[in-house]
Amino acid sequence: MSATALVMRPMEWTPLQDIDAVEPIGEGDTECLKEMYAVLKRHGKAARFGVTLLHKHFAMGDDEVLLEHTDPATRRLVLQPAKVDSPEVGRSMQTSWMLTEDQGAVTNTACYRRCERNIHGNHEMGGHYWA
């Protein structure tokens, strides 16, 4: 496997810590975050990628991902498990990854979260609340 390969694996299946056991971002993270920002800026990606605190709230099945549903009219966002082979997941966009290293390759342990798109490919669900 080449050092530039990108391998995608569902992040839900990794041993993430429960949110109550995760230390919040703090002073000890400052230098690391500055370096990450510098790399993103150097590649022209500072407005495209950011940072998320990796954690879990509940166990996920091997055949599930978290799917984000939005309702702009009520300004409501809901994350809920969805089956990987569902039509909603099929037309969704991956939005949250965990980067790891596996046999020298950058492994993009995909996608803890996905944003749902409607049948027209739009993120906005037209005011319909998906719960």
N, C-alpha and C positions, 0 to 999 in steps of 0.2 A: 504494500500500500504506500502510495507516495505521501510525502510530508504535506502536500497541498490538498490532499483529498478531504472531502467533507462528507461525513457519515451522519445520517439522520436516524435518531432513535427516539421513541416516545419518552418524554421526561417523567410522565406520571408513574412509570415503573421503576424509577430510581429511588433510592432510600433518602428522600428529602426529610428534613426535620420538620416536626410540627411547628406551627407559627409560635406557639407558646415557649418553644425551646430555642428559637432563633434569636440571636443577639441583634438588636437594631443597628443600623449603620451609625458609626460614631467616629470619634477622633482618630482611632487606629486605622481607619479606612481611607483617610484623606489622601495620602501619598499615592496609594493604588488607584484611586478614582481620578486623581490628577493625571497620572500616566495613561490611564485608559482614555481619558478625554483627549490627551495630546495625540495618541495614536489615531483615534477617530477623526480628529481635526486634520491630521496629516494626510489621511486618505479621503478627505472631503465627505465624511460620513457622520459628523457630529450632530447634524440635524435629522439623521435617519435612525441611528441606534442610541440606546440609553442603557440604563442599569435597572435591574429588578432584584429584589431580595428573594432568593430562592427559598421556598417553604411549601408546606402543604397544610390543608385544613382537615382532610379526611382521606381515607384510602380510595384508590381508583382501581377499577377492573382493568385487566389486560386489554380489553377491547374498548376502552373509553379514553376520551380526551375532555378537557374543559372547553366548553364552547361559550363564547361571549355573545350575548344578545343585547342589542341596544334599542331604546325607544327615545329618539331625540325630542319628541313632543313633551314627554314627561321627565326628560333628563334622567332616565333610569338605565342602569347597566346591570345585567345579571349574568353570572357565571354558573354553569351547571354541567354535569357530566352528560356526554352524548356518545353514542356508539360510533366507533371509527368508521364503520361502513354505512352510516346514515347519509342521506342526500344532503343534509345541512352541513355536515363535516366535509363532504365531498366538494362543496362549493365555497368552503371557508378559506381564510388566509391565516397561515401560521404567524404568530405574533410574539411568542416568548420562548426562548431557548436557554439551555444550559450548555456551555462550552466545556468540553473535556478533551483529554488526549488518550488515544487508543492506538497502540503500536506505532507511534510517531506521527499519526495523522490527527488533524484537528477534527474533533467529533462534535457535531452540532446536535446535542441531545434534544431532539425537537419535542416538541412544542407542547409546553405546559398549557398554553392558552392559544385559542384560535378565535378569530373574529368572523362571525357568521356574515354571509352575503346572501341577498335574496336571489330569486330565480333570474333576475336581470343582471346580477353581478355587483349590485350596489350594497354598501354596508348599511345604509339607512333602511330600516324596516318599515318605513311609511307610517309610523305612529302605532304600529301593532306591537303589543307587549308579548314577548315570548317567554312564558314561564311554565 
